[in-house]
Each structure stands twice: as structure tokens, then as C-alpha cells.
Amino acid sequence: MAGSLNKVQLIGRLGADPEIKQMVNGKSVARLSIATSQSWKDKSSGERKEKTEWHRVVIFNEGLVNVVQQYVKKGANVYVEGQLSTRKWKDESSGQDKYSTEIVLQGYNSSLTMLDSRSTNGNSNLVSENKSSLPNDNLNQDSSDLDDEIPF
């Protein structure tokens, strides 16, 4: 389909250690749970509010799975880039169809960047299949100056 795009970019923290499993074909897969948050000031009360979203990330790329297994732990701040994918399965106990939407990292269109400053060997924290990089500009931008500009 011309003109379509399926791309997800997230910066967030892992809520748990990565889960690494072996697939039937012998390759490994990593599953991550990443939290992203947004905060704002409530106009009526002046109170600071925050909302956290949880995202399921599945990594099929072997190189990224190895890096995740060795270096990424609960609480790590990461940037991930992948595609949305919804899978369907049957719940064996109820017989009902179930759905799960995940961010999938696989192939050359995906990347993972560890954003924590504690690098053990001094090398870049970028691990990517396509060697893309995330600009560091505005990563730590305070959103407080945007509080009154949110249109909804």
C-alpha cells in the first residue's frame, strides 16, 4: 500500500528485567515491558498530574536479544524503534479469541539504544540493526513550559 507507515519510537524505563525465551526454531526472543510517562499541571487545581502507559516490546533480532540479555535490566532507560503488531490467539480455558498489540523489533527497521549514562566500557550505548542514532537534543527538556499549551 503506497503511503503507509508503521513505525513506533519510545523512550522509557523497563518495569522488569527482560524475559528471554527460546523459540521452537532455536532462536531467542526477548520481551520487555517499558513505561512511558507524561506529566502536566491541572488547570483547575494547579496540581501536578502524571499518567504512565505500559508498552509490550518483543525483540526477534538476534543481535539485539544478546545485548538485552547481557546489559539491560529493570529500571534501564531505553529508546526503542520498531513496528506495531497485533497477534491473535485462543484462550484455552475460555475458548475466546484474545489479542495483544506489541512493538516488534526485527530486521533492519528496528533499533535499541541504552540511554543510561553508566557505560561500563566507555563505548557508545547505541545498538542497532540499521546503525541509526537518536539525537540527544531535547531528551531532557522540561515539559513544564508546555503545561498551559496542551489543547485538550
C-alpha positions as protocol buffer text, in pm:
chain_id: "A"
residue {
  index: 1
  type: MET
  ca { x: 0 y: 0 z: 0 }
}
residue {
  index: 2
  type: ALA
  ca { x: 155 y: 328 z: -103 }
}
residue {
  index: 3
  type: GLY
  ca { x: 180 y: 595 z: 161 }
}
residue {
  index: 4
  type: SER
  ca { x: 153 y: 378 z: 470 }
}
residue {
  index: 5
  type: LEU
  ca { x: 394 y: 375 z: 763 }
}
residue {
  index: 6
  type: ASN
  ca { x: 414 y: 154 z: 1069 }
}
residue {
  index: 7
  type: LYS
  ca { x: 683 y: 294 z: 1297 }
}
residue {
  index: 8
  type: VAL
  ca { x: 696 y: 331 z: 1675 }
}
residue {
  index: 9
  type: GLN
  ca { x: 954 y: 524 z: 1874 }
}
residue {
  index: 10
  type: LEU
  ca { x: 957 y: 509 z: 2254 }
}
residue {
  index: 11
  type: ILE
  ca { x: 1178 y: 639 z: 2531 }
}
residue {
  index: 12
  type: GLY
  ca { x: 1101 y: 483 z: 2866 }
}
residue {
  index: 13
  type: ARG
  ca { x: 1213 y: 267 z: 3157 }
}
residue {
  index: 14
  type: LEU
  ca { x: 1191 y: -109 z: 3193 }
}
residue {
  index: 15
  type: GLY
  ca { x: 941 y: -217 z: 3459 }
}
residue {
  index: 16
  type: ALA
  ca { x: 1103 y: -559 z: 3500 }
}
residue {
  index: 17
  type: ASP
  ca { x: 1410 y: -750 z: 3389 }
}
residue {
  index: 18
  type: PRO
  ca { x: 1382 y: -865 z: 3025 }
}
residue {
  index: 19
  type: GLU
  ca { x: 1232 y: -1207 z: 2965 }
}
residue {
  index: 20
  type: ILE
  ca { x: 1441 y: -1419 z: 2726 }
}
residue {
  index: 21
  type: LYS
  ca { x: 1289 y: -1736 z: 2578 }
}
residue {
  index: 22
  type: GLN
  ca { x: 1387 y: -1991 z: 2316 }
}
residue {
  index: 23
  type: MET
  ca { x: 1153 y: -2033 z: 2020 }
}
residue {
  index: 24
  type: VAL
  ca { x: 1077 y: -2366 z: 1853 }
}
residue {
  index: 25
  type: ASN
  ca { x: 1328 y: -2285 z: 1576 }
}
residue {
  index: 26
  type: GLY
  ca { x: 1607 y: -2250 z: 1836 }
}
residue {
  index: 27
  type: LYS
  ca { x: 1637 y: -1870 z: 1814 }
}
residue {
  index: 28
  type: SER
  ca { x: 1590 y: -1646 z: 2115 }
}
residue {
  index: 29
  type: VAL
  ca { x: 1326 y: -1379 z: 2168 }
}
residue {
  index: 30
  type: ALA
  ca { x: 1330 y: -1101 z: 2429 }
}
residue {
  index: 31
  type: ARG
  ca { x: 1021 y: -946 z: 2585 }
}
residue {
  index: 32
  type: LEU
  ca { x: 1032 y: -609 z: 2758 }
}
residue {
  index: 33
  type: SER
  ca { x: 778 y: -404 z: 2949 }
}
residue {
  index: 34
  type: ILE
  ca { x: 851 y: -33 z: 2903 }
}
residue {
  index: 35
  type: ALA
  ca { x: 683 y: 253 z: 3088 }
}
residue {
  index: 36
  type: THR
  ca { x: 641 y: 598 z: 2938 }
}
residue {
  index: 37
  type: SER
  ca { x: 501 y: 888 z: 3138 }
}
residue {
  index: 38
  type: GLN
  ca { x: 362 y: 1230 z: 3071 }
}
residue {
  index: 39
  type: SER
  ca { x: 302 y: 1498 z: 3329 }
}
residue {
  index: 40
  type: TRP
  ca { x: 105 y: 1819 z: 3330 }
}
residue {
  index: 41
  type: LYS
  ca { x: -34 y: 2080 z: 3565 }
}
residue {
  index: 42
  type: ASP
  ca { x: -409 y: 2058 z: 3621 }
}
residue {
  index: 43
  type: LYS
  ca { x: -555 y: 2398 z: 3527 }
}
residue {
  index: 44
  type: SER
  ca { x: -837 y: 2391 z: 3782 }
}
residue {
  index: 45
  type: SER
  ca { x: -639 y: 2274 z: 4086 }
}
residue {
  index: 46
  type: GLY
  ca { x: -284 y: 2372 z: 3990 }
}
residue {
  index: 47
  type: GLU
  ca { x: -184 y: 2022 z: 4094 }
}
residue {
  index: 48
  type: ARG
  ca { x: 87 y: 1828 z: 3910 }
}
residue {
  index: 49
  type: LYS
  ca { x: -60 y: 1516 z: 3740 }
}
residue {
  index: 50
  type: GLU
  ca { x: 112 y: 1221 z: 3578 }
}
residue {
  index: 51
  type: LYS
  ca { x: -5 y: 936 z: 3356 }
}
residue {
  index: 52
  type: THR
  ca { x: 201 y: 625 z: 3286 }
}
residue {
  index: 53
  type: GLU
  ca { x: 148 y: 396 z: 2986 }
}
residue {
  index: 54
  type: TRP
  ca { x: 293 y: 43 z: 2967 }
}
residue {
  index: 55
  type: HIS
  ca { x: 416 y: -96 z: 2637 }
}
residue {
  index: 56
  type: ARG
  ca { x: 500 y: -454 z: 2542 }
}
residue {
  index: 57
  type: VAL
  ca { x: 813 y: -483 z: 2331 }
}
residue {
  index: 58
  type: VAL
  ca { x: 917 y: -806 z: 2156 }
}
residue {
  index: 59
  type: ILE
  ca { x: 1265 y: -840 z: 2008 }
}
residue {
  index: 60
  type: PHE
  ca { x: 1335 y: -1105 z: 1744 }
}
residue {
  index: 61
  type: ASN
  ca { x: 1662 y: -957 z: 1617 }
}
residue {
  index: 62
  type: GLU
  ca { x: 1934 y: -1195 z: 1746 }
}
residue {
  index: 63
  type: GLY
  ca { x: 2197 y: -927 z: 1798 }
}
residue {
  index: 64
  type: LEU
  ca { x: 1959 y: -710 z: 1998 }
}
residue {
  index: 65
  type: VAL
  ca { x: 1839 y: -1008 z: 2203 }
}
residue {
  index: 66
  type: ASN
  ca { x: 2200 y: -1083 z: 2302 }
}
residue {
  index: 67
  type: VAL
  ca { x: 2263 y: -723 z: 2407 }
}
residue {
  index: 68
  type: VAL
  ca { x: 1937 y: -707 z: 2602 }
}
residue {
  index: 69
  type: GLN
  ca { x: 2022 y: -1031 z: 2779 }
}
residue {
  index: 70
  type: GLN
  ca { x: 2366 y: -907 z: 2883 }
}
residue {
  index: 71
  type: TYR
  ca { x: 2318 y: -537 z: 2955 }
}
residue {
  index: 72
  type: VAL
  ca { x: 1954 y: -432 z: 3001 }
}
residue {
  index: 73
  type: LYS
  ca { x: 1792 y: -466 z: 3343 }
}
residue {
  index: 74
  type: LYS
  ca { x: 1486 y: -341 z: 3531 }
}
residue {
  index: 75
  type: GLY
  ca { x: 1485 y: 39 z: 3555 }
}
residue {
  index: 76
  type: ALA
  ca { x: 1706 y: 91 z: 3248 }
}
residue {
  index: 77
  type: ASN
  ca { x: 1622 y: 394 z: 3037 }
}
residue {
  index: 78
  type: VAL
  ca { x: 1598 y: 290 z: 2671 }
}
residue {
  index: 79
  type: TYR
  ca { x: 1499 y: 416 z: 2328 }
}
residue {
  index: 80
  type: VAL
  ca { x: 1334 y: 157 z: 2104 }
}
residue {
  index: 81
  type: GLU
  ca { x: 1224 y: 184 z: 1744 }
}
residue {
  index: 82
  type: GLY
  ca { x: 1010 y: -82 z: 1581 }
}
residue {
  index: 83
  type: GLN
  ca { x: 669 y: -163 z: 1436 }
}
residue {
  index: 84
  type: LEU
  ca { x: 326 y: -219 z: 1588 }
}
residue {
  index: 85
  type: SER
  ca { x: 196 y: -570 z: 1551 }
}
residue {
  index: 86
  type: THR
  ca { x: -124 y: -727 z: 1682 }
}
residue {
  index: 87
  type: ARG
  ca { x: -139 y: -1100 z: 1732 }
}
residue {
  index: 88
  type: LYS
  ca { x: -440 y: -1321 z: 1800 }
}
residue {
  index: 89
  type: TRP
  ca { x: -464 y: -1643 z: 1997 }
}
residue {
  index: 90
  type: LYS
  ca { x: -731 y: -1861 z: 2156 }
}
residue {
  index: 91
  type: ASP
  ca { x: -760 y: -1872 z: 2532 }
}
residue {
  index: 92
  type: GLU
  ca { x: -763 y: -2245 z: 2603 }
}
residue {
  index: 93
  type: SER
  ca { x: -966 y: -2216 z: 2924 }
}
residue {
  index: 94
  type: SER
  ca { x: -1248 y: -2000 z: 2784 }
}
residue {
  index: 95
  type: GLY
  ca { x: -1215 y: -2068 z: 2410 }
}
residue {
  index: 96
  type: GLN
  ca { x: -1231 y: -1694 z: 2343 }
}
residue {
  index: 97
  type: ASP
  ca { x: -1010 y: -1510 z: 2096 }
}
residue {
  index: 98
  type: LYS
  ca { x: -754 y: -1285 z: 2266 }
}
residue {
  index: 99
  type: TYR
  ca { x: -547 y: -1005 z: 2114 }
}
residue {
  index: 100
  type: SER
  ca { x: -220 y: -840 z: 2207 }
}
residue {
  index: 101
  type: THR
  ca { x: -64 y: -534 z: 2045 }
}
residue {
  index: 102
  type: GLU
  ca { x: 315 y: -514 z: 2075 }
}
residue {
  index: 103
  type: ILE
  ca { x: 607 y: -313 z: 1946 }
}
residue {
  index: 104
  type: VAL
  ca { x: 817 y: -558 z: 1745 }
}
residue {
  index: 105
  type: LEU
  ca { x: 1189 y: -512 z: 1682 }
}
residue {
  index: 106
  type: GLN
  ca { x: 1302 y: -728 z: 1395 }
}
residue {
  index: 107
  type: GLY
  ca { x: 1503 y: -678 z: 1080 }
}
residue {
  index: 108
  type: TYR
  ca { x: 1672 y: -363 z: 964 }
}
residue {
  index: 109
  type: ASN
  ca { x: 1400 y: -117 z: 1062 }
}
residue {
  index: 110
  type: SER
  ca { x: 1447 y: -161 z: 1436 }
}
residue {
  index: 111
  type: SER
  ca { x: 1686 y: -29 z: 1695 }
}
residue {
  index: 112
  type: LEU
  ca { x: 1751 y: -23 z: 2066 }
}
residue {
  index: 113
  type: THR
  ca { x: 1955 y: 244 z: 2242 }
}
residue {
  index: 114
  type: MET
  ca { x: 2052 y: 229 z: 2608 }
}
residue {
  index: 115
  type: LEU
  ca { x: 2023 y: 585 z: 2737 }
}
residue {
  index: 116
  type: ASP
  ca { x: 2165 y: 538 z: 3087 }
}
residue {
  index: 117
  type: SER
  ca { x: 2494 y: 719 z: 3137 }
}
residue {
  index: 118
  type: ARG
  ca { x: 2662 y: 434 z: 3321 }
}
residue {
  index: 119
  type: SER
  ca { x: 2857 y: 276 z: 3037 }
}
residue {
  index: 120
  type: THR
  ca { x: 3093 y: 4 z: 3155 }
}
residue {
  index: 121
  type: ASN
  ca { x: 3342 y: 18 z: 2870 }
}
residue {
  index: 122
  type: GLY
  ca { x: 3312 y: 378 z: 2754 }
}
residue {
  index: 123
  type: ASN
  ca { x: 3173 y: 278 z: 2414 }
}
residue {
  index: 124
  type: SER
  ca { x: 2859 y: 421 z: 2263 }
}
residue {
  index: 125
  type: ASN
  ca { x: 2537 y: 279 z: 2401 }
}
residue {
  index: 126
  type: LEU
  ca { x: 2380 y: 252 z: 2056 }
}
residue {
  index: 127
  type: VAL
  ca { x: 2287 y: -97 z: 1948 }
}
residue {
  index: 128
  type: SER
  ca { x: 2101 y: -104 z: 1621 }
}
residue {
  index: 129
  type: GLU
  ca { x: 2049 y: -316 z: 1317 }
}
residue {
  index: 130
  type: ASN
  ca { x: 2048 y: -10 z: 1092 }
}
residue {
  index: 131
  type: LYS
  ca { x: 2302 y: 192 z: 1293 }
}
residue {
  index: 132
  type: SER
  ca { x: 2063 y: 485 z: 1323 }
}
residue {
  index: 133
  type: SER
  ca { x: 2115 y: 723 z: 1611 }
}
residue {
  index: 134
  type: LEU
  ca { x: 1884 y: 916 z: 1834 }
}
residue {
  index: 135
  type: PRO
  ca { x: 1960 y: 1287 z: 1858 }
}
residue {
  index: 136
  type: ASN
  ca { x: 2041 y: 1383 z: 2215 }
}
residue {
  index: 137
  type: ASP
  ca { x: 1889 y: 1729 z: 2174 }
}
residue {
  index: 138
  type: ASN
  ca { x: 1579 y: 1787 z: 2383 }
}
residue {
  index: 139
  type: LEU
  ca { x: 1589 y: 1447 z: 2558 }
}
residue {
  index: 140
  type: ASN
  ca { x: 1592 y: 1614 z: 2898 }
}
residue {
  index: 141
  type: GLN
  ca { x: 1369 y: 1904 z: 2801 }
}
residue {
  index: 142
  type: ASP
  ca { x: 1146 y: 2007 z: 3088 }
}
residue {
  index: 143
  type: SER
  ca { x: 783 y: 1984 z: 2983 }
}
residue {
  index: 144
  type: SER
  ca { x: 671 y: 2241 z: 3244 }
}
residue {
  index: 145
  type: ASP
  ca { x: 687 y: 2521 z: 2988 }
}
residue {
  index: 146
  type: LEU
  ca { x: 428 y: 2331 z: 2780 }
}
residue {
  index: 147
  type: ASP
  ca { x: 173 y: 2289 z: 3061 }
}
residue {
  index: 148
  type: ASP
  ca { x: -66 y: 2561 z: 2951 }
}
residue {
  index: 149
  type: GLU
  ca { x: -32 y: 2491 z: 2578 }
}
residue {
  index: 150
  type: ILE
  ca { x: -198 y: 2148 z: 2565 }
}
residue {
  index: 151
  type: PRO
  ca { x: -512 y: 2190 z: 2351 }
}
residue {
  index: 152
  type: PHE
  ca { x: -714 y: 1906 z: 2505 }
}
